[in-house]
Amino acid sequence: MRDLAGVLPDIEIRFGEPMSAHTSLRVGGRVRAMIFPKTEAELSFVLRALRERGTDPLLFGAGTNLLVSGAELDIVTVKTAPGVGEICLSGGGGASVFASCGVPLARLAVFARERGLGGFEFAHGIPGSVGGAVCMNAGAYGSDIGSVVRSVTAIAPDGEISEFSRDECDFNYRHSAFSDNDYTVLSAIIDLFAENSDNIRRNMNEFAERRRAAQPLDLPSAGSAFKRPPLSGGVPVYAAALIERCGLKGFGIGGAAVSEKHAGFIVNRGGATFEDVIRVMERVKSEVFRQSGIELEPEIKIIGGDGKWMSL
């Protein structure tokens, strides 16, 4: 790590940085090092340099869907948001936008509104960045990132940079090709359409009001804790409804609890630990399966005490 700082003297590197300061759940232990690149070129260089040294870093953006162990983590992390934040019009008749992986979705939505470009209002209240949103095909209110992406530029572990068309990204519900491969998303081209800015603002305000009314925005969370289960007999099934039917609204362990306002959220009501959140998620998953036969799949990404991805 110290030699990387010598190669990139202007880059910010923090040692022993707490992940709790960089995740929306406010949970997570200290990591060996956290690197803050500010451009795509710098990010690409950092990734290559780390991998040449035998280090496979944990890359994350806004940390809004992460649950990280509270242990001392012997890992190197690379945070892209909001540092890798280039955003500009990209041609295509003036209705396309280029956005780097660290651009917050809210900033991209406002950028589009200010230029009279519609089609991205749904993402204004999603508390994530472009890179993470592309990887998990983030969405809300019937729309998702996959429906507006024209192409994605990503870097392979060997440093080769490639461009992927929308079809090659394999977008589906909370999934993309980047969920499964080892590529790191660098940027995306978003295709929008001309729209009156007042109409865009009105749509954004409507979505914001719906969020305030339905979601526990006053407490730390990582968004929806579980994915929507597959259709049952052609009928949509929602995780929050299943959890509520099981009588688990408000169920808590330690500082973690199922939200009283929206059963699909697990909130940090004060001092929640990694173990508290895991135990609540495990109880929810087991009780929903016991009562309905439906197995919930976490939407939250979980990093265990060994610094590796884990499942419930």
Phi, psi and omega in degrees: 000318182296325181288330177295322177298328177288325179287322179240078187296340183268353183280146178272124176230126178246134180257138181068029182285134179282128177294337180299336179278355185233012177236145183291339176281347182061039179231139175146139182276182180282144179251160181302315179203148174231128185249140185238080176293157183240353178220163176297320180298318179293318178300313180300317180296316180300314181298316179296316182297317179296315183290328174296334179266010177080019180250124177258103188282159169271116181259133177211164182255259182275350178070027186272352176231030182250136167242118187242136178307147178275002180287166170289118189257120180274062181225160174253130180245151177234118181257123184265337185256137358266012188301310180277079196235035179289138178212134181196164173293148188238016182087211181064043180079014179081006183248014179244145183235133172267132179220127176288164189298332183271002181291123175297141181300323179297320180293321179295320179295319179291319177304314180295316181300317182294342179252013177068037180246121181259170177109355181240009182301325183302332187270355186301325183263003178278118188275062180220187180243169186299316182300310179295322180297320177295315182302317184256007183049059181297148180199172177194150174053044173084002178234161177211169182300321182301334183281345182241353179284131172269317181203161180227135173256132184217158181247133179278164178304331180276003177095353180287133180258131182229156175251135182244132174287168178304316180297321181290340179285344175053051180288132165211191188303116178049040183204148171211176177301331183281353173287335189247335183263180184262013178285150175250125180291127177262319183195171178215151170257125183252126178264121180237196181214156181294134181206152177294130184299327179294321177295319179298314180299320180297317178297316179300315180297321179296314178297320180297320179294320178297321178295313181300323182287330189252335190249150181278071185286351182272354181233149177298136175207177175244031181075205180299126184283329183231149177287158174292127179295162176300159179304143177246106183063032180081003182253132179298141176237134183245135183302316182301319180294319179297316181295318180294320179297333179278003178073027186260001176301126181087351179298132182218158173223124183059230182269001182254145181204154169289129184301138174289335185273322182213111187294348179279353182251139168252125188248156173264103184271009176133111176073020180297140175256167175305315182296322177301311183295316180300315182295322176295315180297319179296319179295316179299312182298315183290322182289321177296319179294319181297319185271335185237344185078006180260129181262116180282143177248128181301139169268333175292137175270132189244130176250119182279182184295340177272003179081011181248157177298141178222163178240164178284000000 
